[in-house]
Amino acid sequence: MKRIVFGVLFMFLVSSGLVAQENGKPGKVLQPRNFPRDWHLGCMEVDTVSGADVYRAHDYLKGRTPKAKTIVAIIDADGDVTHKDLKNSLWVNRKEIPGNGIDDDNNGFVDDIHGWNFLGLPNGRNMDATDVMDWEFLRLRDKFTNVDTTKLSKKEKEEYHYFVNVVCNFSVLYKISSSEKTYNMRVQRMLDWKKRRDSLGDDVNNLKTRSYGNNTLCYGSSIHGTHVGGIVGAVPTDESGAHGIADVELMFVRILGAKGDELDEDVASAICYAVDNGARVINMSFNKFLSPNKKLVNKAMRYAEKKGVLLVNSAGNNGCPIDKYPCYPNKFIGKKREVRNFICVGSLGPDGDVSRFSNYGKINVDIFAPGEHIYSTVLNNKHKLASGTSMAAPIVTGVAALIWNYFPELTMEQVKQAILEGAESWKGRRVTLPRGAIKIPVSFPFVNFEELCGSGGVLNALNAVKLAEKMHEKSKGKR
């Protein structure tokens, strides 16, 4: 891969940059010094940036022939499959005949050439997601308004505390309930949404109905999915282009709109779709603080685990300790069980600072990766900078795909092990504790880095590739 050195033009791009949002909460970042736009691919030793050491990983692999082209699913918002830097990196369902209106491969999805849109209406139109917290508030409001808590059963008390401490804390409806007109307007919009959702013909509590939606992957409502996909696998067509991390086949699976939360059933359906259609690694740059149908997502993640598919998830942009305030999806599928195929990623800036918006947690976050001012593809053949853990996750996803391109016989567990054990250790390094939209009282503003994630380190593609190579050689010696 070619290093790009930018000066004045980069600073112009910074001025027009954006910050990606999760749960409607942007990750606020300071403008950087004059970094090259591909800083996330460099390293401290060569480029004096806290990049993921991707360039040196590619240098190390030079002279070798890739054995595979990994299929990577981007479960996200709009994926612009016409973008000049993405169109040569798309997954193609060769069992389908484009545009004939027939489900040629009998997988339940008509004309799913480059992926699927689980927010698509039967008439070809689109719908946004909705606010899950508001639906939970409506569901529980009458049950617990002015309730006598002394008469509640143990199970009802647990639900009551969930309603008061979680639902009411995050529900917009609860916060505007004193304004009757505004409240009623929002409720009506939600009811209208439900009618459109019902027209999809699915059951939000059941994974058996997974063939809803349509094949339109981009409505121009959000740049998020296109940006995330470009980080993994963009191939630049000119000097303004974006460099992806690996030569991959990008499968776009749409479950996010311009606003609202991803529904658990859509998340689960999207995971199953990606697995069934050959994805080896799935990027999920989304999260929320509530998962009413988590059992559906758990089932889908177990299915991916059984099929050897790696799931890479962004930690979130709330500056929040998610060991204490859990985000979803997460690796836990029971009190004593967690899936083995899940990596959760926090965000770093170019100077080696932990992004002040990044969520963190020694139990729930596995590793940190570059996530600020990441240059990638957006709609209409354009490019922009974006910041967020949404940008950090696909850098890990890209490294996983790079490993599988050269060592396709490695298992999901081995690729995850290579990434986490290959992390550059930052144990003992004092860093500023992230502070975001949720103001968490803290006694000390500085912590050792190992308190922020399980590996105590940051992504290093070169180390990961070398470890993967050793695993490959070891397994080859046993045969």
C-alpha positions, 0 to 999 in steps of 0.5 A: 500500500502507498503512503499518502502525505498531505499538507494544506489539502488535509487541513481543508478536509479537516475543516469539512470533517464530521463526527459519526454518531451512535445513539444520537451522541456524537464523539466530539474531538479536537482538530488534529495537527497536520497529520496525513489523511492516512494516519490510521494506517501508519505507526509511531516508529515511522510516521509518528502517529498512533496508527494501526501499523497497517502499511508495515503489515502489507510490507511484511506480506509482500511477495506472497500471494493471497490465498483468498478474498475474504467476504466482509459484511457491513451491517450498517446504514446506506451502502453506496454500491456505485461509489467509484472506490467501492464498486470493484470491492463488492460482494456479488451474489452470482447465484442471482440474476440481477433485476429479474424480480425472481429469487433465483437462489431460493434464499428468500431474498429477491435480487440480493446482488450486493446485500440486503436492506432490512428496512426496505418496504415491499413497494421499494420505498424505505423506512427509518428505525425508531426509538426503542426506549420510547416503545419501552416507555409506552409499554411500561408507563401505565403499569408503573405510574403511581404504583405501590412498590411494596405490593410488587413481586420480586420480578415486578420490582426488577422490572420497575427498577429497569423502568425507572433507572434505564427506560425513563433515563433515556426515553425522550417521551418521558422527558417531554411528557409534561408537554401534552401536544409534543408528546402526542405528536411523537406518539403518533409518529411512532404509531405511523412507523409501526404501521409501516413496519407491520407492512414488512410482514415480519415478526419483531419477536421471531427470527423465523420470518427473515425474508422481509425488506428489499434490495435497495441498499442506499437511499441517500439518508446516511453516509455512515455505512459507506464510510465504514465499508470504505475503511475496510475495503476501498480501492482508490481510483485517483489521488483523492481516493480512500485506501481500505485495509484489505482486498475484500468482498464487501457485503452491505446489509442495511438495518440503520437509517438516518435516525432511531435505534436498530431493532434487535430482530433486524440485527439478528436477521442481518447477522444470519443473512451475512453468515448464510451468504459466506461472510467470515467477518461482520462489522457492526458499528452500532450500539444502544443501551437497551435490547428488549429482544436480546435473545434474538441477537444472542441466537444469531451470534451463537449461529455465527459462532458455530459457523466460525464467523467473527463479529467486530463491534464498536464500543460506542461514543458516550464516554461511558464505562460500559462495564457498569452501563452495558451497551448492546450488542455485547458478548454476553449471552447468559449469566455464565456464557459469552460468545467466543467470536466477539471483539469490541473496539474503543477509539484512539486519536492520532497523538495516542490519546484515548478519544474522549468520546469513547466508551470503555470497560475492562470487561466489555471492551477488548482493544482500542484502534484509531477512530478520529479523523478517519478518511473514507468514502461517503455518498456520491463518489465523495470522501470525508473525515469522520470520528467515532468508535464506528471508525475504529471497529472497521480497522480491526475488521480490515485487519481480520480480513487481511489475515484471512486473505493470507491464512484462510485456514485459521479459525475464528478463535485464532484470528481473534487471538492474533489480533488481541495478543498482537496488540501493542501493550499500553499497560501502565500508561496513564491516560485521561479517562473519557468523558462524554454525553453521560456525565459519570462522576469519577474520583480520578481523571487519569487511569492506567490504560489497562483499566479501559480494555481487556487486552490493555493494548491497541491494535497493531496489524504487523504484530497480528499478521506475524502471530497469524503466520506462526499459527499457520506454520504451527498448524501446517507442521502438525499435518 
